[in-house]
Amino acid sequence: MPFVRISLPKTLSLEEKNQISISIHQSLIKEFNIPVDDYFHVIEELDSHQIKFPQNYLGVSHTETIIYIQIIAGKGRDLEKKRRLYSAIAEEISKSTSVTKNNIVIVLLENNIQEDWSFGNGEIQESKHLLPTNKG
């Protein structure tokens, strides 16, 4: 884990879409210490009429290149780790694509790493990196 859903405009190039995913994954490796092969992403390409947003919210302006990143991960990371993750994601994406930091919206959803995941075979896997001491 984690599982990442990226909702973004169809107008972005395939290269940018792939780079957004890579940027998120690299940030998760660095800030949440996930294994390199823990790479479960869904990229959802949307027409402009399918993406709704305010032009300004909480002092942040948004444009038609807004992207939504939903990360589902196990509980246990403190506020500072989350801040560093969000910052790293925004920095990496804005460095490698045309998407600016103000157009990157991130939502982190946390769940129980011991019982809320199955990575196949209809089973709950008990990998060492999923244990609370490592919080993958």
Backbone hydrogen bonds in HBPLUS format (Angstrom, degrees):
<---DONOR---> <-ACCEPTOR-->    atom                        ^
c    i                          cat <-CA-CA->   ^        H-A-AA   ^      H-
h    n   atom  resd res      DA  || num        DHA   H-A  angle D-A-AA Bond
n    s   type  num  typ     dist DA aas  dist angle  dist       angle   num
A0003-PHE N   A0072-ILE O   2.89 MM  69  5.14 155.1  1.96 147.3 154.1     1
A0072-ILE N   A0003-PHE O   2.80 MM  69  5.14 170.5  1.81 158.9 162.3     2
A0004-VAL N   A0040-PHE O   2.97 MM  36  6.31 164.4  2.00 159.4 164.3     3
A0042-VAL N   A0004-VAL O   2.84 MM  38  6.31 145.1  1.96 153.5 165.0     4
A0005-ARG N   A0070-GLN O   2.85 MM  65  5.12 161.8  1.89 150.1 156.3     5
A0070-GLN N   A0005-ARG O   2.84 MM  65  5.12 171.7  1.85 156.9 159.8     6
A0006-ILE N   A0042-VAL O   2.79 MM  36  6.11 169.9  1.80 171.1 174.1     7
A0044-GLU N   A0006-ILE O   2.69 MM  38  5.88 176.1  1.69 166.5 167.8     8
A0007-SER N   A0068-TYR O   2.80 MM  61  5.04 165.5  1.82 155.5 159.1     9
A0068-TYR N   A0007-SER O   2.84 MM  61  5.04 168.4  1.86 153.9 157.7    10
A0008-LEU N   A0044-GLU O   2.99 MM  36  6.30 164.5  2.01 167.2 168.6    11
A0046-LEU N   A0008-LEU O   2.85 MM  38  5.96 155.7  1.91 157.6 163.7    12
A0012-LEU N   A0009-PRO O   3.33 MM   3  6.05 170.0  2.34 117.6 119.9    13
A0010-LYS N   A0046-LEU O   2.87 MM  36  5.29 148.3  1.97 147.2 141.9    14
A0017-LYS N   A0013-SER O   2.94 MM   4  6.27 160.6  1.98 154.2 159.8    15
A0018-ASN N   A0014-LEU O   2.93 MM   4  6.14 164.3  1.95 154.1 157.8    16
A0019-GLN N   A0015-GLU O   2.91 MM   4  6.07 152.9  1.98 142.8 151.1    17
A0020-ILE N   A0016-GLU O   2.86 MM   4  6.08 148.9  1.95 149.9 157.3    18
A0021-SER N   A0017-LYS O   3.25 MM   4  6.55 162.3  2.29 146.6 150.1    19
A0022-ILE N   A0018-ASN O   2.96 MM   4  6.24 164.5  1.99 152.2 156.6    20
A0023-SER N   A0019-GLN O   2.82 MM   4  5.93 157.9  1.87 146.2 152.4    21
A0024-ILE N   A0020-ILE O   3.02 MM   4  6.27 157.8  2.07 150.4 155.6    22
A0025-HIS N   A0021-SER O   2.95 MM   4  6.20 166.6  1.97 153.9 157.8    23
A0026-GLN N   A0022-ILE O   2.86 MM   4  6.05 167.6  1.87 156.3 159.3    24
A0027-SER N   A0023-SER O   3.03 MM   4  6.14 152.2  2.11 140.7 148.4    25
A0028-LEU N   A0024-ILE O   2.91 MM   4  6.19 152.8  1.98 151.6 159.2    26
A0029-ILE N   A0025-HIS O   2.95 MM   4  6.25 155.2  2.01 151.9 158.7    27
A0030-LYS N   A0026-GLN O   3.01 MM   4  6.20 164.9  2.04 146.3 150.3    28
A0031-GLU N   A0027-SER O   2.80 MM   4  5.86 173.4  1.81 155.2 157.6    29
A0032-PHE N   A0028-LEU O   2.88 MM   4  5.03 145.6  2.00 124.8 135.7    30
A0038-ASP N   A0035-PRO O   3.08 MM   3  5.30 162.5  2.11 113.1 117.0    31
A0050-GLN N   A0047-ASP O   2.89 MM   3  5.43 158.5  1.94 118.5 125.8    32
A0051-ILE N   A0048-SER O   3.31 MM   3  5.56 167.3  2.33 109.2 112.9    33
A0062-HIS N   A0055-GLN O   2.78 MM   7  4.97 151.9  1.86 132.7 136.3    34
A0057-TYR N   A0060-VAL O   2.85 MM   3  5.25 153.6  1.92 140.4 148.2    35
A0060-VAL N   A0057-TYR O   2.93 MM   3  5.25 156.0  1.99 111.7 119.6    36
A0066-ILE N   A0063-THR O   3.10 MM   3  5.83 138.8  2.27 129.8 129.8    37
A0067-ILE N   A0103-ASN O   2.78 MM  36  6.12 157.1  1.83 165.1 169.1    38
A0105-VAL N   A0067-ILE O   2.99 MM  38  6.18 173.8  2.00 165.7 167.3    39
A0069-ILE N   A0105-VAL O   2.77 MM  36  6.08 158.2  1.82 163.0 170.4    40
A0107-VAL N   A0069-ILE O   2.78 MM  38  6.19 157.2  1.83 165.6 171.2    41
A0071-ILE N   A0107-VAL O   2.81 MM  36  6.19 166.3  1.83 165.3 169.7    42
A0109-LEU N   A0071-ILE O   2.74 MM  38  6.07 169.0  1.75 165.1 168.4    43
A0073-ALA N   A0109-LEU O   2.89 MM  36  6.35 157.5  1.94 161.7 169.2    44
A0111-ASN N   A0073-ALA O   2.93 MM  38  6.31 141.0  2.08 141.4 152.3    45
A0075-LYS N   A0111-ASN O   2.84 MM  36  5.48 144.0  1.97 162.3 157.6    46
A0082-LYS N   A0078-ASP O   3.18 MM   4  6.54 158.5  2.23 152.6 159.0    47
A0083-ARG N   A0079-LEU O   2.89 MM   4  6.19 158.3  1.94 153.3 159.5    48
A0084-ARG N   A0080-GLU O   2.98 MM   4  6.20 161.1  2.01 148.4 153.2    49
A0085-LEU N   A0081-LYS O   2.91 MM   4  6.14 151.6  1.99 145.0 153.2    50
A0086-TYR N   A0082-LYS O   2.98 MM   4  6.23 172.3  1.98 159.5 159.5    51
A0087-SER N   A0083-ARG O   2.99 MM   4  6.15 165.1  2.01 150.8 155.4    52
A0088-ALA N   A0084-ARG O   2.87 MM   4  5.96 160.1  1.91 146.5 152.3    53
A0089-ILE N   A0085-LEU O   2.90 MM   4  6.11 164.8  1.92 159.9 163.5    54
A0090-ALA N   A0086-TYR O   3.03 MM   4  6.22 171.8  2.04 152.1 154.4    55
A0091-GLU N   A0087-SER O   2.90 MM   4  6.02 160.4  1.94 150.1 156.2    56
A0092-GLU N   A0088-ALA O   2.88 MM   4  5.97 171.0  1.89 153.7 156.3    57
A0093-ILE N   A0089-ILE O   2.97 MM   4  6.07 170.8  1.98 156.7 159.6    58
A0094-SER N   A0090-ALA O   3.00 MM   4  5.99 163.8  2.03 144.3 149.6    59
A0095-LYS N   A0091-GLU O   2.99 MM   4  6.08 142.4  2.14 144.3 154.1    60
A0096-SER N   A0092-GLU O   3.18 MM   4  6.27 144.3  2.32 143.4 151.5    61
A0097-THR N   A0093-ILE O   2.95 MM   4  5.78 124.9  2.27 153.7 163.2    62
A0103-ASN N   A0100-THR O   2.88 MM   3  5.53 156.0  1.94 121.2 129.0    63
A0104-ILE N   A0101-LYS O   3.21 MM   3  5.47 154.1  2.28 120.0 117.8    64
A0115-GLU N   A0112-ASN O   3.36 MM   3  5.87 148.7  2.46 109.8 116.8    65
A0116-ASP N   A0112-ASN O   3.02 MM   4  5.51 155.2  2.09 161.6 163.1    66
A0123-GLU N   A0120-GLY O   3.32 MM   3  6.33 165.5  2.34 127.1 128.1    67
A0130-LEU N   A0127-SER O   2.96 MM   3  5.46 157.2  2.01 115.0 122.6    68
A0131-LEU N   A0128-LYS O   3.15 MM   3  5.52 164.4  2.18 112.2 117.1    69
A0136-GLY N   A0129-HIS O   3.06 MM   7  5.50 134.7  2.27 159.1 168.4    70
A0134-ASN N   A0131-LEU O   2.95 MM   3  5.79 154.7  2.02 130.7 136.7    71
A0135-LYS N   A0131-LEU O   3.07 MM   4  6.04 155.2  2.13 153.1 158.9    72
